[in-house]
Amino acid sequence: MGRLNQYILKRALISIGGLIVLAIIVLLLERLLRIFELVSNSTNPAGYTTSMVINLFPYYLGMAVPMAFLLGTILTMDRLSKSSELTAALGAGVSLAQMTKPFVLIAIILSGMTLFIEGYMQPIGRYNYRQVVHVVKQQSFAAALREGTFTTVGNTTFFAGTGESSGGIGPIFIYEQLVDEGALKGVRLTTAKEGKLIVRESTKEPVLQLAKGQTYQILESRQLNGDLGFESSAMTGTSSDEIFRARGDDERELTSVELFKNRSGNVYDTLPVEANNAALHLRLSRSVLLLILPFIGVPFGINYGRNPSSAGLIIGIVMLVSLQKALEFGQSLGAKGIIPPWAGIWPIVTILAAFAFLIYRKSAFKMGQPPLSSLSFFVGNFLNDTRRTLGEVWKRDRTNV
């Protein structure tokens, strides 16, 4: 690799790396607000928050890489154009195809990374994230015991005061609706002078240990059915024998290798074959798309220093967002069996590849006007023609009047 390509590669890596970090931070900030709200009343908020962020990192990294790569390519070429380095290189006989090689090399590396990130890290991370959320939600019983407030969880309303002993709470009031097949059969009232909240190490279930209390049960007919006093009792937040379900109920939790083995539905029989195959095609297409993006980003960044503009960045963002939504829509159609799983993905990729071939061929081999400059000229001429036509119509109407 020549010095020019090394120079371009260095500048491209700085731009792309910075954009990836920025994109991940921005994406995580929005999710962090929901995470803080979820873990605020858990027994280990710092630990659960860290675990959730780590498991979400591959998901947001997969989202950030294509956006950062395209925008980084456009920015690098735009800076070369504005500093006249691109013009000097072309004047020295260096072709645009030669200067595209560093971006192609980065695309190949990022394509391989995307295969691993979306094919392995994301499915495992998504499952682990859901597992942590499950554990935190199991502690909703503990979250309900906010000091001095009434809080309803399901059919049960809790009130807890401040206890004197370490870790103790009290007095405690529990109002529980007794529902059978959707119909209210009565209510159960439990009071206790004090209590203590613990979490089982094996299942992470919160358990409220009550002391010196009384329980009343009132039927729907408003008759007292029981009056039981106790010295000690216990109430669990949830009843579950497993920490979380087994991985594989969702195609997004399966690795690409597992999706490939389940193409016929023989391995995970509860997962629809169409959804399985549509998810596999989507992951492969995202890796292929990265190999196409250099041939779009390079022409979008060219302006030869004469017409500096940020149109390439704006059009690049709009194009990638639209492409992502189109692929997700195509996957949903394939997952529902409306079209073959591949038909919602690969035609879109083919159209994008054809578009990249046309604009890159015009820029690199025909040395025509940069695509965005041609577009601006076309839009400008169209607006001028429209303005001129409207002016002539307006003058003619005034003359007729």
Secondary structure as GFF3:
##gff-version 3
##sequence-region A 1 401
A	DSSP	alpha_helix	3	39	.	.	.	ID=ss1
A	DSSP	alpha_helix	45	82	.	.	.	ID=ss2
A	DSSP	alpha_helix	85	91	.	.	.	ID=ss3
A	DSSP	alpha_helix	96	116	.	.	.	ID=ss4
A	DSSP	pi_helix	117	121	.	.	.	ID=ss5
A	DSSP	alpha_helix	122	138	.	.	.	ID=ss6
A	DSSP	alpha_helix	140	144	.	.	.	ID=ss7
A	DSSP	beta_strand	150	153	.	.	.	ID=ss8
A	DSSP	beta_strand	156	162	.	.	.	ID=ss9
A	DSSP	beta_strand	168	180	.	.	.	ID=ss10
A	DSSP	beta_strand	183	199	.	.	.	ID=ss11
A	DSSP	beta_strand	206	219	.	.	.	ID=ss12
A	DSSP	beta_strand	224	236	.	.	.	ID=ss13
A	DSSP	three_ten_helix	251	253	.	.	.	ID=ss14
A	DSSP	alpha_helix	256	261	.	.	.	ID=ss15
A	DSSP	alpha_helix	273	292	.	.	.	ID=ss16
A	DSSP	alpha_helix	294	301	.	.	.	ID=ss17
A	DSSP	alpha_helix	311	335	.	.	.	ID=ss18
A	DSSP	alpha_helix	346	364	.	.	.	ID=ss19
A	DSSP	alpha_helix	371	400	.	.	.	ID=ss20
###
